[in-house]
């Protein structure tokens, strides 16, 4: 068994994550190819989260009923 000592200055606020290199490379590849969202889309998403927090949303069942499905 190999013992690794991690310096305390690398473990600030429990921010240390250890994962296999292949998983790390997969994540880097995914995020480097991801498209950034526009300001308009970001605002719409933020507004949606605020509405959900206030309880201002319809369930999927309510949407189906409203559409007559």
PyMOL Python script that loads the backbone (N, CA, C, O; Angstrom):
from pymol import cmd

cmd.read_pdbstr("""\
ATOM      1  N   UNK A   1       0.842  -1.175   0.000  1.00  0.00           N
ATOM      2  CA  UNK A   1       0.000   0.000   0.000  1.00  0.00           C
ATOM      3  C   UNK A   1       0.890   1.242   0.000  1.00  0.00           C
ATOM      4  O   UNK A   1       1.889   1.308   0.717  1.00  0.00           O
ATOM      5  N   UNK A   2       0.512   2.216  -0.811  1.00  0.00           N
ATOM      6  CA  UNK A   2       1.258   3.457  -0.927  1.00  0.00           C
ATOM      7  C   UNK A   2       0.602   4.503  -0.034  1.00  0.00           C
ATOM      8  O   UNK A   2      -0.621   4.642  -0.029  1.00  0.00           O
ATOM      9  N   UNK A   3       1.409   5.234   0.717  1.00  0.00           N
ATOM     10  CA  UNK A   3       0.907   6.305   1.560  1.00  0.00           C
ATOM     11  C   UNK A   3       1.268   7.636   0.917  1.00  0.00           C
ATOM     12  O   UNK A   3       2.411   7.858   0.517  1.00  0.00           O
ATOM     13  N   UNK A   4       0.287   8.510   0.824  1.00  0.00           N
ATOM     14  CA  UNK A   4       0.490   9.827   0.231  1.00  0.00           C
ATOM     15  C   UNK A   4       0.205  10.876   1.295  1.00  0.00           C
ATOM     16  O   UNK A   4      -0.815  10.809   1.981  1.00  0.00           O
ATOM     17  N   UNK A   5       1.093  11.834   1.434  1.00  0.00           N
ATOM     18  CA  UNK A   5       0.879  12.943   2.349  1.00  0.00           C
ATOM     19  C   UNK A   5       0.517  14.171   1.526  1.00  0.00           C
ATOM     20  O   UNK A   5       1.264  14.587   0.641  1.00  0.00           O
ATOM     21  N   UNK A   6      -0.635  14.740   1.833  1.00  0.00           N
ATOM     22  CA  UNK A   6      -1.108  15.912   1.106  1.00  0.00           C
ATOM     23  C   UNK A   6      -0.912  17.130   2.001  1.00  0.00           C
ATOM     24  O   UNK A   6      -1.431  17.166   3.117  1.00  0.00           O
ATOM     25  N   UNK A   7      -0.171  18.125   1.527  1.00  0.00           N
ATOM     26  CA  UNK A   7       0.054  19.321   2.342  1.00  0.00           C
ATOM     27  C   UNK A   7      -1.259  20.013   2.699  1.00  0.00           C
ATOM     28  O   UNK A   7      -2.175  20.084   1.880  1.00  0.00           O
ATOM     29  N   UNK A   8      -1.343  20.519   3.921  1.00  0.00           N
ATOM     30  CA  UNK A   8      -2.576  21.164   4.383  1.00  0.00           C
ATOM     31  C   UNK A   8      -2.971  22.365   3.539  1.00  0.00           C
ATOM     32  O   UNK A   8      -4.159  22.665   3.425  1.00  0.00           O
ATOM     33  N   UNK A   9      -2.003  23.063   2.942  1.00  0.00           N
ATOM     34  CA  UNK A   9      -2.350  24.235   2.135  1.00  0.00           C
ATOM     35  C   UNK A   9      -3.078  23.847   0.840  1.00  0.00           C
ATOM     36  O   UNK A   9      -3.643  24.715   0.174  1.00  0.00           O
ATOM     37  N   UNK A  10      -3.072  22.570   0.479  1.00  0.00           N
ATOM     38  CA  UNK A  10      -3.824  22.119  -0.696  1.00  0.00           C
ATOM     39  C   UNK A  10      -5.246  21.687  -0.339  1.00  0.00           C
ATOM     40  O   UNK A  10      -6.064  21.432  -1.222  1.00  0.00           O
ATOM     41  N   UNK A  11      -5.528  21.609   0.941  1.00  0.00           N
ATOM     42  CA  UNK A  11      -6.847  21.134   1.388  1.00  0.00           C
ATOM     43  C   UNK A  11      -7.600  22.274   2.053  1.00  0.00           C
ATOM     44  O   UNK A  11      -8.058  22.130   3.187  1.00  0.00           O
ATOM     45  N   UNK A  12      -7.732  23.375   1.386  1.00  0.00           N
ATOM     46  CA  UNK A  12      -8.451  24.527   1.942  1.00  0.00           C
ATOM     47  C   UNK A  12      -9.954  24.310   1.795  1.00  0.00           C
ATOM     48  O   UNK A  12     -10.438  24.008   0.704  1.00  0.00           O
ATOM     49  N   UNK A  13     -10.676  24.462   2.874  1.00  0.00           N
ATOM     50  CA  UNK A  13     -12.148  24.391   2.869  1.00  0.00           C
ATOM     51  C   UNK A  13     -12.689  23.107   2.234  1.00  0.00           C
ATOM     52  O   UNK A  13     -13.716  23.141   1.557  1.00  0.00           O
ATOM     53  N   UNK A  14     -12.027  22.011   2.439  1.00  0.00           N
ATOM     54  CA  UNK A  14     -12.467  20.714   1.896  1.00  0.00           C
ATOM     55  C   UNK A  14     -12.617  20.746   0.378  1.00  0.00           C
ATOM     56  O   UNK A  14     -13.516  20.105  -0.166  1.00  0.00           O
ATOM     57  N   UNK A  15     -11.749  21.482  -0.310  1.00  0.00           N
ATOM     58  CA  UNK A  15     -11.844  21.628  -1.760  1.00  0.00           C
ATOM     59  C   UNK A  15     -11.017  20.604  -2.532  1.00  0.00           C
ATOM     60  O   UNK A  15     -10.850  20.751  -3.743  1.00  0.00           O
ATOM     61  N   UNK A  16     -10.506  19.593  -1.883  1.00  0.00           N
ATOM     62  CA  UNK A  16      -9.667  18.605  -2.556  1.00  0.00           C
ATOM     63  C   UNK A  16     -10.531  17.476  -3.102  1.00  0.00           C
ATOM     64  O   UNK A  16     -11.351  16.902  -2.386  1.00  0.00           O
ATOM     65  N   UNK A  17     -10.336  17.168  -4.379  1.00  0.00           N
ATOM     66  CA  UNK A  17     -11.038  16.063  -5.009  1.00  0.00           C
ATOM     67  C   UNK A  17      -9.998  15.194  -5.693  1.00  0.00           C
ATOM     68  O   UNK A  17      -9.129  15.695  -6.406  1.00  0.00           O
ATOM     69  N   UNK A  18     -10.090  13.897  -5.476  1.00  0.00           N
ATOM     70  CA  UNK A  18      -9.159  12.963  -6.111  1.00  0.00           C
ATOM     71  C   UNK A  18      -9.967  12.059  -7.028  1.00  0.00           C
ATOM     72  O   UNK A  18     -10.948  11.449  -6.602  1.00  0.00           O
ATOM     73  N   UNK A  19      -9.552  11.973  -8.293  1.00  0.00           N
ATOM     74  CA  UNK A  19     -10.231  11.114  -9.237  1.00  0.00           C
ATOM     75  C   UNK A  19      -9.220  10.542 -10.223  1.00  0.00           C
ATOM     76  O   UNK A  19      -8.137  11.100 -10.400  1.00  0.00           O
ATOM     77  N   UNK A  20      -9.568   9.441 -10.860  1.00  0.00           N
ATOM     78  CA  UNK A  20      -8.658   8.820 -11.826  1.00  0.00           C
ATOM     79  C   UNK A  20      -8.381   9.757 -13.003  1.00  0.00           C
ATOM     80  O   UNK A  20      -9.231  10.564 -13.377  1.00  0.00           O
ATOM     81  N   UNK A  21      -7.185   9.640 -13.580  1.00  0.00           N
ATOM     82  CA  UNK A  21      -6.764  10.494 -14.684  1.00  0.00           C
ATOM     83  C   UNK A  21      -7.728  10.414 -15.861  1.00  0.00           C
ATOM     84  O   UNK A  21      -8.032  11.441 -16.468  1.00  0.00           O
ATOM     85  N   UNK A  22      -8.216   9.224 -16.200  1.00  0.00           N
ATOM     86  CA  UNK A  22      -9.131   9.086 -17.338  1.00  0.00           C
ATOM     87  C   UNK A  22     -10.415   9.874 -17.104  1.00  0.00           C
ATOM     88  O   UNK A  22     -10.936  10.501 -18.027  1.00  0.00           O
ATOM     89  N   UNK A  23     -10.927   9.846 -15.879  1.00  0.00           N
ATOM     90  CA  UNK A  23     -12.132  10.611 -15.564  1.00  0.00           C
ATOM     91  C   UNK A  23     -11.845  12.104 -15.653  1.00  0.00           C
ATOM     92  O   UNK A  23     -12.652  12.864 -16.189  1.00  0.00           O
ATOM     93  N   UNK A  24     -10.703  12.523 -15.131  1.00  0.00           N
ATOM     94  CA  UNK A  24     -10.296  13.928 -15.211  1.00  0.00           C
ATOM     95  C   UNK A  24     -10.207  14.373 -16.668  1.00  0.00           C
ATOM     96  O   UNK A  24     -10.722  15.434 -17.020  1.00  0.00           O
ATOM     97  N   UNK A  25      -9.561  13.577 -17.516  1.00  0.00           N
ATOM     98  CA  UNK A  25      -9.412  13.928 -18.927  1.00  0.00           C
ATOM     99  C   UNK A  25     -10.763  13.975 -19.627  1.00  0.00           C
ATOM    100  O   UNK A  25     -10.982  14.820 -20.495  1.00  0.00           O
ATOM    101  N   UNK A  26     -11.676  13.068 -19.254  1.00  0.00           N
ATOM    102  CA  UNK A  26     -13.019  13.074 -19.837  1.00  0.00           C
ATOM    103  C   UNK A  26     -13.744  14.367 -19.466  1.00  0.00           C
ATOM    104  O   UNK A  26     -14.400  14.974 -20.312  1.00  0.00           O
ATOM    105  N   UNK A  27     -13.629  14.788 -18.209  1.00  0.00           N
ATOM    106  CA  UNK A  27     -14.282  16.024 -17.770  1.00  0.00           C
ATOM    107  C   UNK A  27     -13.678  17.252 -18.447  1.00  0.00           C
ATOM    108  O   UNK A  27     -14.406  18.152 -18.865  1.00  0.00           O
ATOM    109  N   UNK A  28     -12.353  17.293 -18.556  1.00  0.00           N
ATOM    110  CA  UNK A  28     -11.696  18.420 -19.226  1.00  0.00           C
ATOM    111  C   UNK A  28     -12.144  18.490 -20.677  1.00  0.00           C
ATOM    112  O   UNK A  28     -12.453  19.570 -21.183  1.00  0.00           O
ATOM    113  N   UNK A  29     -12.182  17.347 -21.348  1.00  0.00           N
ATOM    114  CA  UNK A  29     -12.610  17.311 -22.744  1.00  0.00           C
ATOM    115  C   UNK A  29     -14.056  17.785 -22.882  1.00  0.00           C
ATOM    116  O   UNK A  29     -14.374  18.567 -23.778  1.00  0.00           O
ATOM    117  N   UNK A  30     -14.925  17.314 -21.998  1.00  0.00           N
ATOM    118  CA  UNK A  30     -16.335  17.712 -22.046  1.00  0.00           C
ATOM    119  C   UNK A  30     -16.488  19.220 -21.886  1.00  0.00           C
ATOM    120  O   UNK A  30     -17.149  19.866 -22.700  1.00  0.00           O
ATOM    121  N   UNK A  31     -15.881  19.787 -20.840  1.00  0.00           N
ATOM    122  CA  UNK A  31     -16.063  21.202 -20.563  1.00  0.00           C
ATOM    123  C   UNK A  31     -15.332  22.097 -21.541  1.00  0.00           C
ATOM    124  O   UNK A  31     -15.759  23.227 -21.775  1.00  0.00           O
ATOM    125  N   UNK A  32     -14.240  21.620 -22.119  1.00  0.00           N
ATOM    126  CA  UNK A  32     -13.537  22.451 -23.099  1.00  0.00           C
ATOM    127  C   UNK A  32     -14.324  22.533 -24.409  1.00  0.00           C
ATOM    128  O   UNK A  32     -14.155  23.479 -25.179  1.00  0.00           O
ATOM    129  N   UNK A  33     -15.183  21.541 -24.658  1.00  0.00           N
ATOM    130  CA  UNK A  33     -15.992  21.540 -25.875  1.00  0.00           C
ATOM    131  C   UNK A  33     -17.405  22.088 -25.653  1.00  0.00           C
ATOM    132  O   UNK A  33     -18.162  22.258 -26.608  1.00  0.00           O
ATOM    133  N   UNK A  34     -17.755  22.362 -24.402  1.00  0.00           N
ATOM    134  CA  UNK A  34     -19.096  22.854 -24.105  1.00  0.00           C
ATOM    135  C   UNK A  34     -19.236  24.302 -24.575  1.00  0.00           C
ATOM    136  O   UNK A  34     -18.297  25.095 -24.497  1.00  0.00           O
ATOM    137  N   UNK A  35     -20.412  24.616 -25.056  1.00  0.00           N
ATOM    138  CA  UNK A  35     -20.680  25.979 -25.506  1.00  0.00           C
ATOM    139  C   UNK A  35     -21.056  26.839 -24.303  1.00  0.00           C
ATOM    140  O   UNK A  35     -21.736  26.376 -23.387  1.00  0.00           O
ATOM    141  N   UNK A  36     -20.616  28.077 -24.311  1.00  0.00           N
ATOM    142  CA  UNK A  36     -21.025  28.974 -23.231  1.00  0.00           C
ATOM    143  C   UNK A  36     -22.424  29.486 -23.550  1.00  0.00           C
ATOM    144  O   UNK A  36     -22.812  29.595 -24.713  1.00  0.00           O
ATOM    145  N   UNK A  37     -23.167  29.794 -22.503  1.00  0.00           N
ATOM    146  CA  UNK A  37     -24.533  30.264 -22.720  1.00  0.00           C
ATOM    147  C   UNK A  37     -24.546  31.786 -22.818  1.00  0.00           C
ATOM    148  O   UNK A  37     -23.680  32.466 -22.268  1.00  0.00           O
ATOM    149  N   UNK A  38     -25.524  32.294 -23.512  1.00  0.00           N
ATOM    150  CA  UNK A  38     -25.642  33.742 -23.687  1.00  0.00           C
ATOM    151  C   UNK A  38     -26.137  34.394 -22.395  1.00  0.00           C
ATOM    152  O   UNK A  38     -26.661  33.722 -21.506  1.00  0.00           O
ATOM    153  N   UNK A  39     -25.965  35.696 -22.308  1.00  0.00           N
ATOM    154  CA  UNK A  39     -26.441  36.434 -21.134  1.00  0.00           C
ATOM    155  C   UNK A  39     -27.952  36.303 -21.001  1.00  0.00           C
ATOM    156  O   UNK A  39     -28.477  36.181 -19.895  1.00  0.00           O
ATOM    157  N   UNK A  40     -28.650  36.329 -22.138  1.00  0.00           N
ATOM    158  CA  UNK A  40     -30.103  36.207 -22.140  1.00  0.00           C
ATOM    159  C   UNK A  40     -30.525  34.858 -21.552  1.00  0.00           C
ATOM    160  O   UNK A  40     -31.430  34.794 -20.721  1.00  0.00           O
ATOM    161  N   UNK A  41     -29.872  33.793 -21.982  1.00  0.00           N
ATOM    162  CA  UNK A  41     -30.201  32.457 -21.482  1.00  0.00           C
ATOM    163  C   UNK A  41     -29.883  32.348 -20.000  1.00  0.00           C
ATOM    164  O   UNK A  41     -30.660  31.773 -19.237  1.00  0.00           O
ATOM    165  N   UNK A  42     -28.749  32.895 -19.589  1.00  0.00           N
ATOM    166  CA  UNK A  42     -28.366  32.844 -18.180  1.00  0.00           C
ATOM    167  C   UNK A  42     -29.404  33.564 -17.319  1.00  0.00           C
ATOM    168  O   UNK A  42     -29.784  33.065 -16.260  1.00  0.00           O
ATOM    169  N   UNK A  43     -29.866  34.740 -17.771  1.00  0.00           N
ATOM    170  CA  UNK A  43     -30.883  35.484 -17.022  1.00  0.00           C
ATOM    171  C   UNK A  43     -32.190  34.701 -16.951  1.00  0.00           C
ATOM    172  O   UNK A  43     -32.856  34.691 -15.916  1.00  0.00           O
ATOM    173  N   UNK A  44     -32.557  34.049 -18.047  1.00  0.00           N
ATOM    174  CA  UNK A  44     -33.794  33.272 -18.071  1.00  0.00           C
ATOM    175  C   UNK A  44     -33.716  32.095 -17.093  1.00  0.00           C
ATOM    176  O   UNK A  44     -34.690  31.795 -16.403  1.00  0.00           O
ATOM    177  N   UNK A  45     -32.582  31.446 -17.037  1.00  0.00           N
ATOM    178  CA  UNK A  45     -32.397  30.327 -16.107  1.00  0.00           C
ATOM    179  C   UNK A  45     -32.454  30.830 -14.664  1.00  0.00           C
ATOM    180  O   UNK A  45     -33.111  30.221 -13.819  1.00  0.00           O
ATOM    181  N   UNK A  46     -31.775  31.928 -14.385  1.00  0.00           N
ATOM    182  CA  UNK A  46     -31.803  32.504 -13.038  1.00  0.00           C
ATOM    183  C   UNK A  46     -33.227  32.889 -12.632  1.00  0.00           C
ATOM    184  O   UNK A  46     -33.640  32.657 -11.495  1.00  0.00           O
ATOM    185  N   UNK A  47     -33.971  33.477 -13.571  1.00  0.00           N
ATOM    186  CA  UNK A  47     -35.357  33.855 -13.305  1.00  0.00           C
ATOM    187  C   UNK A  47     -36.195  32.603 -13.021  1.00  0.00           C
ATOM    188  O   UNK A  47     -37.056  32.613 -12.142  1.00  0.00           O
ATOM    189  N   UNK A  48     -35.940  31.543 -13.761  1.00  0.00           N
ATOM    190  CA  UNK A  48     -36.652  30.284 -13.541  1.00  0.00           C
ATOM    191  C   UNK A  48     -36.381  29.713 -12.155  1.00  0.00           C
ATOM    192  O   UNK A  48     -37.301  29.239 -11.488  1.00  0.00           O
ATOM    193  N   UNK A  49     -35.122  29.756 -11.718  1.00  0.00           N
ATOM    194  CA  UNK A  49     -34.787  29.275 -10.380  1.00  0.00           C
ATOM    195  C   UNK A  49     -35.489  30.112  -9.308  1.00  0.00           C
ATOM    196  O   UNK A  49     -35.952  29.577  -8.301  1.00  0.00           O
ATOM    197  N   UNK A  50     -35.565  31.419  -9.530  1.00  0.00           N
ATOM    198  CA  UNK A  50     -36.237  32.292  -8.573  1.00  0.00           C
ATOM    199  C   UNK A  50     -37.733  31.958  -8.502  1.00  0.00           C
ATOM    200  O   UNK A  50     -38.319  31.935  -7.419  1.00  0.00           O
ATOM    201  N   UNK A  51     -38.341  31.702  -9.660  1.00  0.00           N
ATOM    202  CA  UNK A  51     -39.760  31.345  -9.689  1.00  0.00           C
ATOM    203  C   UNK A  51     -40.002  30.023  -8.973  1.00  0.00           C
ATOM    204  O   UNK A  51     -40.980  29.878  -8.240  1.00  0.00           O
ATOM    205  N   UNK A  52     -39.110  29.062  -9.186  1.00  0.00           N
ATOM    206  CA  UNK A  52     -39.252  27.770  -8.513  1.00  0.00           C
ATOM    207  C   UNK A  52     -39.142  27.954  -7.005  1.00  0.00           C
ATOM    208  O   UNK A  52     -39.917  27.368  -6.249  1.00  0.00           O
ATOM    209  N   UNK A  53     -38.181  28.768  -6.563  1.00  0.00           N
ATOM    210  CA  UNK A  53     -38.003  29.020  -5.130  1.00  0.00           C
ATOM    211  C   UNK A  53     -39.246  29.655  -4.514  1.00  0.00           C
ATOM    212  O   UNK A  53     -39.555  29.407  -3.349  1.00  0.00           O
ATOM    213  N   UNK A  54     -39.964  30.476  -5.293  1.00  0.00           N
ATOM    214  CA  UNK A  54     -41.182  31.129  -4.809  1.00  0.00           C
ATOM    215  C   UNK A  54     -42.404  30.226  -4.945  1.00  0.00           C
ATOM    216  O   UNK A  54     -43.488  30.568  -4.472  1.00  0.00           O
ATOM    217  N   UNK A  55     -42.229  29.072  -5.590  1.00  0.00           N
ATOM    218  CA  UNK A  55     -43.357  28.169  -5.794  1.00  0.00           C
ATOM    219  C   UNK A  55     -44.200  28.538  -6.992  1.00  0.00           C
ATOM    220  O   UNK A  55     -45.321  28.049  -7.134  1.00  0.00           O
ATOM    221  N   UNK A  56     -43.679  29.398  -7.863  1.00  0.00           N
ATOM    222  CA  UNK A  56     -44.417  29.857  -9.043  1.00  0.00           C
ATOM    223  C   UNK A  56     -44.084  28.971 -10.247  1.00  0.00           C
ATOM    224  O   UNK A  56     -43.343  29.374 -11.143  1.00  0.00           O
ATOM    225  N   UNK A  57     -44.634  27.781 -10.250  1.00  0.00           N
ATOM    226  CA  UNK A  57     -44.383  26.875 -11.365  1.00  0.00           C
ATOM    227  C   UNK A  57     -45.560  25.919 -11.513  1.00  0.00           C
ATOM    228  O   UNK A  57     -46.391  25.798 -10.613  1.00  0.00           O
ATOM    229  N   UNK A  58     -45.622  25.249 -12.644  1.00  0.00           N
ATOM    230  CA  UNK A  58     -46.654  24.252 -12.898  1.00  0.00           C
ATOM    231  C   UNK A  58     -46.007  22.874 -12.915  1.00  0.00           C
ATOM    232  O   UNK A  58     -44.891  22.706 -13.407  1.00  0.00           O
ATOM    233  N   UNK A  59     -46.709  21.900 -12.379  1.00  0.00           N
ATOM    234  CA  UNK A  59     -46.218  20.524 -12.452  1.00  0.00           C
ATOM    235  C   UNK A  59     -46.476  19.996 -13.861  1.00  0.00           C
ATOM    236  O   UNK A  59     -47.245  20.582 -14.623  1.00  0.00           O
ATOM    237  N   UNK A  60     -45.837  18.906 -14.192  1.00  0.00           N
ATOM    238  CA  UNK A  60     -46.032  18.334 -15.530  1.00  0.00           C
ATOM    239  C   UNK A  60     -47.498  17.929 -15.717  1.00  0.00           C
ATOM    240  O   UNK A  60     -48.035  18.019 -16.821  1.00  0.00           O
ATOM    241  N   UNK A  61     -48.126  17.492 -14.655  1.00  0.00           N
ATOM    242  CA  UNK A  61     -49.544  17.114 -14.736  1.00  0.00           C
ATOM    243  C   UNK A  61     -50.409  18.339 -15.053  1.00  0.00           C
ATOM    244  O   UNK A  61     -51.334  18.255 -15.862  1.00  0.00           O
ATOM    245  N   UNK A  62     -50.110  19.472 -14.418  1.00  0.00           N
ATOM    246  CA  UNK A  62     -50.859  20.699 -14.684  1.00  0.00           C
ATOM    247  C   UNK A  62     -50.655  21.167 -16.119  1.00  0.00           C
ATOM    248  O   UNK A  62     -51.599  21.646 -16.748  1.00  0.00           O
ATOM    249  N   UNK A  63     -49.453  21.039 -16.643  1.00  0.00           N
ATOM    250  CA  UNK A  63     -49.182  21.435 -18.024  1.00  0.00           C
ATOM    251  C   UNK A  63     -49.962  20.556 -18.990  1.00  0.00           C
ATOM    252  O   UNK A  63     -50.559  21.048 -19.948  1.00  0.00           O
ATOM    253  N   UNK A  64     -49.953  19.236 -18.727  1.00  0.00           N
ATOM    254  CA  UNK A  64     -50.716  18.313 -19.584  1.00  0.00           C
ATOM    255  C   UNK A  64     -52.203  18.665 -19.581  1.00  0.00           C
ATOM    256  O   UNK A  64     -52.850  18.665 -20.629  1.00  0.00           O
ATOM    257  N   UNK A  65     -52.734  18.960 -18.408  1.00  0.00           N
ATOM    258  CA  UNK A  65     -54.161  19.320 -18.331  1.00  0.00           C
ATOM    259  C   UNK A  65     -54.434  20.625 -19.067  1.00  0.00           C
ATOM    260  O   UNK A  65     -55.445  20.739 -19.759  1.00  0.00           O
ATOM    261  N   UNK A  66     -53.558  21.604 -18.931  1.00  0.00           N
ATOM    262  CA  UNK A  66     -53.732  22.891 -19.602  1.00  0.00           C
ATOM    263  C   UNK A  66     -53.693  22.736 -21.121  1.00  0.00           C
ATOM    264  O   UNK A  66     -54.384  23.455 -21.842  1.00  0.00           O
ATOM    265  N   UNK A  67     -52.886  21.800 -21.596  1.00  0.00           N
ATOM    266  CA  UNK A  67     -52.769  21.566 -23.031  1.00  0.00           C
ATOM    267  C   UNK A  67     -53.809  20.567 -23.546  1.00  0.00           C
ATOM    268  O   UNK A  67     -53.905  20.326 -24.749  1.00  0.00           O
ATOM    269  N   UNK A  68     -54.578  19.995 -22.633  1.00  0.00           N
ATOM    270  CA  UNK A  68     -55.603  19.031 -23.037  1.00  0.00           C
ATOM    271  C   UNK A  68     -55.036  17.695 -23.442  1.00  0.00           C
ATOM    272  O   UNK A  68     -55.620  17.003 -24.275  1.00  0.00           O
ATOM    273  N   UNK A  69     -53.930  17.323 -22.880  1.00  0.00           N
ATOM    274  CA  UNK A  69     -53.314  16.032 -23.220  1.00  0.00           C
ATOM    275  C   UNK A  69     -53.669  14.944 -22.226  1.00  0.00           C
ATOM    276  O   UNK A  69     -53.228  13.804 -22.375  1.00  0.00           O
TER     277      UNK A  69
END
""", "prot")
cmd.dss("prot")
cmd.show_as("cartoon", "prot")
cmd.util.cbc("prot")
cmd.orient("prot")
